[in-house]
Amino acid sequence: MENTHYISSEVLTLEQLEKIISQHKSIELSEEAKVNIQKCRDYLDKKMATNDKPIYGINTGFGSLCNVKISNENLSQLQENLVKSHACGIGDEVPAEIVKIMLLLKIQSLSYGHSGVQLVTVQRLVDFYNNDILPVIYTQGSLGASGDLAPLAHLSLPLLGEGEVYCDGFRQPAGKVLDKFGWSPIVLQSKEGLALLNGTQFMSSYGSYILMKAMKYSYFADVISAVSLEGFDGRIEPFDELIHLVRPHRGQIMTAKRMKNLLEGSQIIAQPKEHVQDPYSFRCIPQVHGASKDTIDYVKKVFKTEINSVTDNPNIFIESDVIISGGNFHGQPLALTLDFLAIALAELGSISERRTYQLISGLRGLPAFLVDNPGLNSGFMIPQYTAASIASQNKQLATPASVDSIVSSNGQEDHVSMGANAATKCLKVMENLERILAIELMNASQAISYRQPLQSSEFIESFLKSYREEVPLVKADRILHYDIVNSVSFLDSFMVELED
């Protein structure tokens, strides 16, 4: 079916993931996935029936209790106890959009046939996804090392009829929702609880969601900076490809090319300039924006690998007839890249705020604070304060989480990634960037109005015409909070085609 995505071993890209989410596609398990899941479960059942040796997480305790063997009659209870005892999340609720991605990525990881789960368990997760039954999950509790244990426990509780979910627009007990759909709680078999809880789907879902927004707002950073350049009566020479071909970083070249395209046909950029140079926040847009683009591109590659991986433990390899306990749940690759991404996004905000500052400074024929009758009107004085405050917070949030580690589980888990903390603060950086760019757009659109009757490029004029329908020019002081909110909403409403 056209509006259905089939879970399979085919590589899932972030661009495909974005389309699945934005186009509200349903998901189904492919026949390949069903066969892989069932073959692995059958293998594990047979192994358990013929083997009484301790196998970590299957017939033993967990963490530092790995040497405690559990009798076969208690294996189902062991897995249920695991899910309940690990549901220790606290703090803010994970946004619904990210919970939805968590469901999808957990299904994807379990579908490869190395986890030993029941087909009925994975199918119930598919049912949750397709019916918008979203478990209540909390942002705090994961060390990002032995998987995202606490968040994934909360994701898994509704399988047992426990915990809470959002369904039909409001929060309610999971057991009530199961009754409504006529579903019985899943009876977990050996290994299943561990397969559900071990994994990096909290970190990888946050990262995937942030990357989707980062690619969009990296584009908007270019567009808005082009408007600012026009408002500031900036020069075109710093975007000449000759400069960038002798320092050929990919993001730098892409940014310079885009800026030239955005400004093509502009009367403002073509007029003679009295000044010889622009400040770095304008002149170095290709170098700064480009470096962030390259970072985003690198982080995309890491996350593409992660969302197509098996990240629970132990892993089952039928062909080799082995069950191996390893560390694929460790979030170090994600922790490092989420920290890197936070730095790159914070820098886009930092240079944006500097352009806002230049625009309100009364330079190059612009009135102080971009308003008529400055003094009587404060104009755009204080939005720059707001942008500066947010940019400063981003610098604080950009301090890496991944350099920290705290020993857990009686020393068994003696190095952790803190990738979950990196993920939640990276999202905050992303949200802050949206607001900083919205404030720059407010200032840039006001500044460019003082360049009339000269016109900018066709694209920029069209973009600003749409913006003016949401946020009119400021003729005299008014409450600018609403303008900021409407500017954020304006940018958020755009769909930007993501490139593979």
C-alpha positions in Angstrom: 0.0 0.0 0.0 1.3 3.5 -0.9 0.9 5.0 2.6 2.4 2.0 4.4 6.1 1.5 5.2 7.2 -2.1 5.5 9.8 -2.9 8.1 12.6 -4.9 6.5 16.4 -5.2 6.3 16.6 -2.5 3.7 18.5 0.5 4.8 16.3 3.2 6.5 17.6 6.7 5.9 16.7 9.8 7.9 15.0 11.2 4.9 12.8 8.1 4.7 12.1 8.3 8.4 11.1 12.0 8.0 8.6 11.0 5.3 7.2 8.2 7.3 6.5 10.6 10.2 5.4 13.7 8.2 3.2 11.8 5.9 1.6 9.8 8.7 2.4 6.5 7.1 1.3 3.3 8.8 3.9 0.6 9.3 3.8 -3.2 8.8 6.3 -6.0 9.2 7.5 -7.4 5.9 7.4 -11.1 5.4 11.2 -11.0 5.7 11.0 -9.4 9.1 8.4 -11.9 10.3 10.5 -14.8 9.2 13.6 -13.4 10.9 11.8 -12.7 14.2 10.2 -16.1 14.3 13.3 -18.1 13.3 15.3 -16.4 16.1 12.6 -17.1 18.7 12.3 -20.7 17.6 16.1 -21.1 17.9 16.1 -19.6 21.4 13.2 -21.8 22.6 15.1 -24.9 21.3 18.3 -23.7 22.9 16.6 -23.2 26.2 15.0 -26.7 26.1 18.3 -28.4 25.4 20.8 -26.3 27.4 20.9 -25.7 31.2 24.0 -23.5 31.2 23.7 -19.9 32.4 23.2 -17.5 29.5 23.3 -13.8 30.5 19.9 -12.1 30.5 18.1 -15.2 29.4 18.3 -17.4 32.5 20.4 -15.2 34.8 20.0 -12.0 36.7 21.0 -8.6 35.2 23.9 -6.2 35.6 26.0 -7.2 38.6 23.5 -10.0 39.3 24.7 -11.7 36.1 26.0 -14.8 38.0 22.6 -15.6 39.6 21.0 -18.4 37.6 17.2 -18.4 37.3 15.2 -21.6 37.0 13.2 -22.2 33.8 9.8 -21.9 35.5 10.6 -18.3 36.6 12.0 -17.0 33.2 8.7 -15.2 32.3 8.5 -13.6 35.7 12.1 -12.6 35.4 11.4 -10.6 32.3 8.3 -9.0 33.6 10.1 -8.0 36.8 12.9 -6.5 34.7 10.5 -4.2 32.9 8.7 -3.1 36.0 11.8 -2.6 38.1 13.6 -0.5 35.5 10.7 1.9 34.9 12.3 4.5 37.0 12.1 7.5 34.7 11.4 10.9 36.1 11.3 14.6 34.9 9.6 16.0 31.9 7.7 13.8 29.5 9.4 12.9 26.2 7.6 14.8 23.3 5.0 12.7 21.5 6.9 13.0 18.1 10.0 11.4 19.7 8.0 8.6 21.4 6.6 7.8 18.0 10.1 7.5 16.5 11.2 5.4 19.5 8.4 2.9 18.7 9.4 2.7 15.1 13.2 2.3 15.8 12.6 -0.3 18.5 10.5 -2.3 16.0 13.2 -1.8 13.3 16.0 -3.1 15.6 14.0 -6.1 16.8 13.1 -7.1 13.2 16.6 -8.3 12.2 16.3 -11.6 14.0 19.1 -11.3 16.5 17.0 -10.4 19.6 14.9 -13.5 20.3 11.6 -11.8 20.9 8.2 -13.2 20.1 6.5 -12.1 16.9 3.4 -11.2 18.8 5.5 -8.7 20.9 6.8 -6.9 17.9 3.4 -6.9 16.3 1.9 -5.3 19.4 4.5 -2.5 19.1 3.4 -2.0 15.5 -0.3 -1.8 16.7 0.7 0.9 19.2 2.4 2.9 16.5 -0.4 2.6 14.0 -3.1 3.5 16.5 -1.1 6.4 18.0 -0.9 4.7 21.4 2.1 6.5 22.8 3.6 5.3 26.1 4.3 8.0 28.7 8.1 8.2 28.9 10.3 10.5 31.0 13.4 12.4 29.9 15.6 11.5 33.0 16.9 8.1 34.0 19.1 6.8 31.2 22.9 6.7 31.5 23.0 5.8 27.8 25.2 2.8 28.4 23.4 -0.5 29.1 20.9 0.8 26.7 18.3 3.5 27.5 17.0 1.3 30.3 14.5 3.5 32.1 13.0 5.2 29.0 12.6 1.9 27.2 11.1 0.3 30.3 8.4 2.9 30.2 8.0 2.3 26.4 7.5 -1.4 27.2 5.2 -1.3 30.2 2.0 -1.0 28.1 2.8 -4.3 26.5 2.1 -5.8 30.0 -1.0 -3.6 30.5 1.0 -1.5 32.9 2.0 2.2 32.9 0.2 5.0 31.0 -0.2 6.0 27.4 -1.6 8.8 25.4 -4.5 7.6 23.3 -7.4 9.5 21.7 -5.8 12.8 22.8 -5.5 12.2 26.5 -3.4 10.3 29.1 -4.9 7.1 30.5 -3.9 3.8 32.0 -2.4 1.3 29.5 -4.6 -1.5 30.7 -7.7 0.5 29.9 -6.5 1.0 26.3 -5.7 -2.7 25.9 -9.3 -3.5 27.0 -10.7 -1.0 24.5 -8.9 -2.7 21.6 -9.6 -6.2 22.9 -5.9 -7.0 23.4 -4.5 -9.2 26.2 -1.3 -8.2 27.9 1.8 -9.8 26.4 3.3 -12.6 28.4 7.0 -12.1 28.0 9.2 -15.1 27.3 12.9 -15.6 28.0 15.2 -12.8 26.9 12.3 -10.5 25.8 12.4 -7.9 28.6 16.1 -7.5 28.1 15.7 -7.2 24.3 13.1 -4.4 24.9 15.1 -2.5 27.5 18.6 -2.8 26.0 19.0 -0.6 23.0 19.7 3.0 22.1 16.3 4.0 20.8 15.9 6.9 23.3 19.1 8.5 22.1 18.7 7.6 18.5 15.1 8.9 18.3 16.1 12.2 19.9 19.1 12.5 17.5 17.0 11.6 14.5 14.3 14.1 15.4 16.9 16.8 16.0 18.7 16.1 12.8 15.4 16.5 10.8 15.0 19.9 12.3 18.7 20.7 12.0 18.8 20.1 8.3 15.7 22.4 7.9 17.1 25.2 10.1 20.5 25.0 8.6 18.8 26.0 5.3 16.8 28.7 7.1 20.0 30.1 8.6 21.2 30.7 5.1 18.0 32.3 3.9 17.6 34.6 6.9 21.3 35.6 6.8 20.8 36.5 3.2 17.9 38.8 4.2 20.2 40.3 6.9 22.9 40.8 4.4 20.5 42.8 2.2 19.2 44.8 5.2 22.8 45.6 6.2 23.7 46.5 2.6 26.4 43.9 2.6 28.8 42.9 -0.1 28.5 39.9 -2.5 32.3 39.3 -3.0 32.7 37.0 0.1 30.5 34.4 -1.7 32.5 34.2 -4.9 33.3 30.5 -5.6 36.9 31.3 -6.3 37.5 32.0 -2.6 35.9 28.7 -1.5 37.5 26.5 -4.1 40.9 27.2 -2.6 39.6 26.1 0.8 37.1 23.4 -0.4 35.2 22.3 2.6 32.0 20.9 1.3 29.7 22.8 3.6 31.5 26.1 2.9 31.2 25.7 -0.8 27.5 24.7 -0.5 26.7 27.7 1.6 28.5 30.2 -0.6 26.7 28.8 -3.7 23.3 29.0 -1.9 23.9 32.6 -0.8 24.7 33.6 -4.4 21.5 31.8 -5.6 19.4 33.5 -3.0 20.7 36.9 -3.9 20.6 36.5 -7.7 18.8 39.5 -9.3 18.9 41.6 -6.2 19.1 45.4 -6.8 20.3 45.9 -3.2 23.3 43.6 -3.5 24.2 45.1 -6.9 24.2 48.7 -5.8 27.7 50.3 -5.3 29.0 50.0 -1.7 30.8 52.7 0.3 32.3 50.2 2.7 35.1 47.9 1.8 34.4 45.0 4.1 31.6 43.5 6.2 31.9 42.2 9.8 32.7 38.5 10.2 29.1 37.6 11.0 28.3 38.5 7.4 31.5 38.0 5.6 32.2 34.5 7.1 28.7 33.1 6.7 30.0 30.3 4.3 32.8 29.4 6.7 30.7 29.3 9.9 27.4 27.9 8.4 29.4 25.6 6.3 31.2 24.1 9.3 27.9 23.4 10.9 26.6 21.8 7.7 29.6 19.5 7.7 29.0 18.5 11.3 25.3 17.8 10.6 26.4 15.6 7.6 28.8 13.7 9.8 26.2 13.2 12.6 23.7 12.0 10.0 26.1 9.2 8.9 26.5 8.0 12.5 22.7 8.0 13.1 22.0 6.3 9.8 24.2 3.4 10.9 22.6 3.4 14.4 19.0 3.2 13.3 19.8 0.3 11.1 21.6 -1.7 13.8 20.9 -4.3 16.5 21.6 -2.6 19.8 20.2 -5.0 22.5 22.2 -7.7 24.4 23.0 -10.5 24.2 22.8 -11.1 20.5 21.7 -14.3 18.9 23.4 -15.6 15.8 21.5 -18.6 14.4 23.9 -19.5 11.5 26.9 -19.6 13.9 24.8 -21.3 16.7 26.0 -18.8 19.3 24.5 -16.3 21.8 27.1 -13.6 22.5 26.9 -11.0 25.3 28.6 -7.8 24.2 28.1 -4.1 24.4 26.1 -2.9 21.4 23.8 -1.0 23.7 26.6 1.4 24.7 25.7 4.9 23.5 29.2 6.3 23.0 28.9 6.9 19.2 25.7 8.8 19.8 26.8 10.7 22.9 29.9 12.1 21.1 27.9 13.1 18.0 25.0 14.6 19.9 27.5 16.8 21.7 29.2 17.7 18.4 25.7 18.5 16.9 24.8 20.7 19.9 28.0 22.7 19.4 27.3 23.1 15.7 23.7 24.3 16.3 24.8 26.6 19.0 27.3 28.2 16.6 24.5 28.9 14.1 22.7 30.7 16.9 25.8 32.5 18.0 26.5 34.1 14.6 22.8 34.8 14.0 22.6 36.9 17.2 25.7 38.8 16.1 24.0 39.8 12.8 21.0 40.9 14.8 23.2 43.1 16.9 24.8 44.7 13.8 21.4 45.4 12.3 20.1 47.4 15.3 23.3 49.4 15.8 22.4 52.4 13.6 25.0 51.6 11.0 24.9 52.0 7.2 21.9 54.3 7.1 19.7 52.2 9.3 17.9 53.9 12.2 19.0 52.9 15.7 17.0 49.9 16.7 15.3 49.7 13.3 12.4 52.0 14.1 11.2 55.4 13.2 11.5 58.0 16.0 14.1 56.1 18.1 14.0 57.4 21.6 10.2 57.7 21.7 10.3 54.1 20.3 12.6 51.4 21.6 12.0 49.4 18.5 14.1 46.2 18.2 16.3 47.0 21.2 15.1 44.2 23.5 14.7 41.3 21.1 18.4 41.4 20.8 18.6 41.0 24.5 16.4 37.9 24.2 18.5 36.5 21.4 21.7 37.1 23.4 20.2 35.4 26.5 19.2 32.3 24.4 22.6 32.2 22.6 24.3 32.3 26.0 22.2 29.5 27.3 23.1 27.5 24.2 26.8 27.9 25.0 26.2 26.5 28.4 24.2 23.6 27.0 27.0 22.9 24.5 29.3 21.7 27.2 29.7 18.0 26.4 27.8 15.4 28.4 29.9 12.6 26.9 33.0 13.5 28.9 31.3 12.4 32.1 30.8 8.9 33.5 29.4 7.6 36.8 29.9 4.0 37.9 26.6 2.0 38.2 25.4 -1.6 39.0 28.0 -2.3 41.7 30.8 -1.6 39.3 29.7 -3.9 36.5 28.7 -0.9 34.4 31.8 1.1 35.1 31.8 3.4 32.1 28.7 5.0 30.7 28.1 7.4 27.8 25.7 9.9 29.3 24.3 10.0 25.7 20.7 10.4 27.0 21.7 13.7 28.7 23.5 14.7 25.5 20.3 14.0 23.6 17.9 16.0 25.8 20.1 19.1 26.0 20.8 18.9 22.2 17.0 19.2 21.6 17.0 22.3 23.8 19.8 23.8 21.8 17.8 23.1 18.6 14.7 24.7 20.0 16.7 27.7 21.1 18.2 28.0 17.6 14.7 28.3 16.1 14.0 31.2 18.4 17.3 33.0 17.7 16.8 32.7 13.9 13.2 33.9 14.3 14.4 37.0 16.1 17.0 37.6 13.3 14.3 37.3 10.7 12.2 39.9 12.6 15.2 42.3 12.5 16.3 41.5 9.0 12.9 42.0 7.5 12.6 45.3 9.3 16.0 46.4 8.1 15.5 45.5 4.5 12.3 47.7 4.4 14.6 50.7 4.8 16.3 49.8 1.5 13.2 50.5 -0.5 12.5 51.4 -3.3 15.4 49.0 -4.2 14.2 45.4 -4.4 16.0 42.2 -3.2 15.9 39.0 -5.2 12.6 37.5 -6.4 13.0 34.6 -3.9 13.7 36.9 -0.9 10.9 39.3 -1.8 8.4 36.4 -2.1 9.7 34.9 1.2 9.2 38.3 3.0 5.8 38.8 1.5 4.6 35.5 3.1 6.3 36.5 6.3 4.6 39.9 6.4 1.2 38.2 6.3 2.1 36.8 9.8 4.3 39.6 11.2 3.7 43.1 9.9 6.3 45.9 9.9 6.8 47.6 13.2 5.8 51.3 12.8 5.7 52.1 16.5 6.4 50.1 19.7 4.1 47.1 20.4 4.4 43.9 22.3 7.1 42.0 20.4 6.6 38.7 22.3 3.8 37.9 19.9 6.0 38.7 16.9 8.6 36.3 18.1 6.1 33.6 18.6 4.5 34.2 15.2 8.0 34.2 13.6 8.8 30.8 15.1 5.5 29.5 13.9 6.1 30.9 10.4 9.4 29.0 10.1 8.0 25.9 11.7 5.2 25.8 9.1 7.6 25.4 6.2 8.3 21.9 4.8 11.9 21.8 3.5 12.8 18.8 1.2 15.6 16.9 2.9 18.4 15.6 0.7 19.6 12.0 0.8 
